[in-house]
């Protein structure tokens, strides 16, 4: 009897490799991450577009001030005509982060390619806001669109570990101080049932702010109706959930423009204006 040791290895020899000259096929890797690239609008008449250029210059200066520790600043766009608004939009373009803020008026915010420079729009609202995050997102975040039922949420037979997680989130919510260290409950690493997740959603309710950050895949951030508590979900480029967490914080870091980003934005806006004037 011949032992397996003496048998020829499988996967080798004629027919096991592609024909000579045949291209190998590889699994597609994640792609499409947005990175900054300068866009230079064509400005034929700088005199007619002087108001837009002035707004963009002030936005750059505001980004430098906010990066240096200043508070959020805003610039009203309501006085600009269509041509000037078009130049502002063409220069700023769209960045990675967008927000929906429910309330009166309902607001939408889109980050530009210059991190920390946001276009905020709604009924009677059209402005630039220069900040780590639009201030309305902080002010409205946990206004209950769907009230938090907390421990009064109806508990079905499949709810196992969610009550303990809720108790932890309630405690951390009460202890959180503005600017404090975030507390993260990583659902991906914890045992839970689908009923646990449904019960937690009902118990925590839904706030007024939803955020989408696009990079490699998507990150969806949803405010709950419990103060300081956010649902943060990361999806890969095929929209498969790869990380699911609750964060107790003022605002999840993934949605914020960092100080360094704002400083870079100030420099980049100045470079663009210098090139198109």
N, C-alpha and C positions, 0 to 999 in steps of 0.2 A: 504493500500500500504506500502510495506516495504522499508524503505529508504536505500540508499547505505551504510549508516553507519553500518547497521546490517548485511550486506552481508559478507560471509566469505572471507577473503583476498585470492587473487589468487597467485599461485606460491608456495603454501604450501600444505602439506598433502601427501597422497600416490601418488606415481608416479611423484612427482615434484622434487625429489632428486635422485641422482644416486644410484644404488643398492649397498648394503654394500660390501665393498671390491673393488668396481670399482674405478680405478684411475681417478682423475680429470685431465682435459686437459687444459693447460694454453696457452695463446698466446705467441709465441716465442718473446723473447726480443732481442734487438741488441746484437751482439756478435762479436768476432773476432778482437778486438782491439789489436794491436801489442804492446807488452811490452818487455823491455830488459830482456834477460836471457843469462847468460854466456854460451858460446860454447867453449869447449876446444879441439882444433885439436890434433890429434895423431901425435906427432913428433918423428919419430923413429931415425932419424939422424940429430941432431941439427947442426952438422958441415956443411952438404950440404945445409941446409936451413938457414944458418946464414945471408945471405943477406935479406931474407924476415923478419927475426926476427929483424934485424937492422932497416929496414924500419918501421916496426910496433912500435918499441921503439921510433923512431924519431917522428912518428905520434902522439904518446902519449905526448911527450915533447912539440911538436908544439901546441897541443890542450891546454896544460897548459899555454903556452905563449899567444896564442890568447885569452884565457879566461881572462888573466891578462891585456888585453888591447892592445895586439900586433895586427898587421895587418894580413891579410890572408897569409898562407904559402902553398907551394905545394912541393910534392915529386914525382920525375919522376920514373915510374915503367918500363921504356923501357929496362933497363939493366937486368931485372930479367928473368931467364929461366922459363919454364913451371911449374916445381915443386915449385919454389919459388912464382910465381904468384898464383898458386893454394892454397898455404898456406895463402897468404894475403887475397884472396877471401874467403876462408873458415873461417878465423878468423873474418873478417869484416862483412860477410853476407849482407843482405839487410834490410835497415830500412824503415821508413814510407814515405819519400819524394823522388820523382824523377822529373827530369827536362829534357825538350827538348829545345835546343837552336839552332835556325836556323841561318845560315850564313856560312862563309867560314873559317875553316871547320865547318860543322854541328857538334854539340856536344851533348852528353847525359851525365847526371850526376845522380848518384844514391847515396843517403845517406846510410851509413852503419848503423849497430845497435848502433854504437857509434855516437851519435848526433854531427853534425858539422864536421864529417870526411866523405868526399865525394869521390867517384870514378868517375873521369871525363874521358870520352873516345870519340874518333872520329878518323878521318883519320890522322894517324901520331901522335895521342895524346893518352897517357895512363898514368894517373897520379892520385895521391891522392891530394886532396885540403882540407885544414883544415881552415874552416871559417864558419861564420853564414850562408852563401850562396855562391856558386861558383861565382867568380868575373865576369865571362863572362855573367852571368845572369843579372847583374847590367849594364854591359857595352852595351849589345846588346838589352836589353829589348824592347825598343820602336822603334827600327829600323823597318821601315814599310814593312811588308810582304804584307799587304793590306792597301793602303794609307787611311789616315783619310780624309773624305770628309767634315767633320764638317757641317756648315750650308748649304753647297752645296748639301748635300744628298737629293735625290728626296723624297718629302713629299707626301704620299698618303692620302686618306680620313680618314683612321683609326688612323692617328698620332695625338694625342691630347696633352699629357703632356710631351712627350719626348723633344721638343725644349727647354722648361724651364730647364729640367734636364741637357741638353747639355750645356746650357749657364752657369749653376752652375759649371759643371765639367771643362769647358774651363777657367773660372775665377780662380777656385782653382788650376788648373794646372799651370797657370801663376804665382800664388802667392806662390806656394810651394817652400820651401827651403830645401836643403839636411839635413836630420836629423829632419825635422819638424814634428809636430803632424799630424797624418793621418786625412784626411777628408773622411767621409763615406756617400755615398748616398744609402740608404737601399730601394731597389726596392720592397722588400717583403711587406713593410709597406706603400708603396705609390700606389695610383691608377694609373693603366696603362693598355694599350691594348696590344695584341700581336704585333700589328703594331708599337707601341711605341718601343718595345724591338728590333724589326728588324731594325727600323730606327736608333736607337742609335748605334747598331752594325755597320751599314754602315757608320754612321757619325764618329765614333771613330776609325774605321779600326782595323787592327790586327798587333800586334808587333811580335817579333821574339822569345818570350819565353813562354812556357807553362809548368805549374807545377801541379803535382798531389800529394796531401798529403792524406795518408790513416790512419784513426783511427777508430772511430765509423762512418762507412760510408766513404765517400770521400769528399775532398775539391779540386775543380779545380780552378786554378788561371791562368788567361790569360792576357798577356800584350796587351794593345791597342797601336795604333800608335800615341796616344796623350801622350806627356811626363808626366810621373808620374801617369798615370791613368791605373788601373788594374780592371778586372772583377773577382770577387771572388764569387764562388757558392758552397754552402754546400749541400750535398746529404746524406740522411739517409742510413741505411744498405740495404734498398730495392731500392736504387738509385732514390728516390723521392726527388725533389728539395725542400729544407726546408728553405733556406736563400740565397737570391740573392742580391749582392751588387756591387757597383763600389767604389773602394778605391783610393784616391789620396795620394800616399806615395812613398817612395823610393822602398820598397819591402813589400808586405803584411806580417804581423807578423806570420801568420800561416805557412809560408814557411821557417822561420828563425830558426836556432838553437840558443837558448838563451845562455848567458854567463855561467849560471849555468850548462846548458847541456854540454858545452865544458869542464868545469872543471870536471864534472862527468865522461866524456869520457876519460880524461887523467888518472883518477884513475882506471877506469875499464880496460883500455888497459894494464896498469901496472900490475894489478892483473892477467889478462889472461896470460901475458908473464911470470910472475913468476910461474904460475901453469904449463905451458907447457915446460919450459926450463929444 
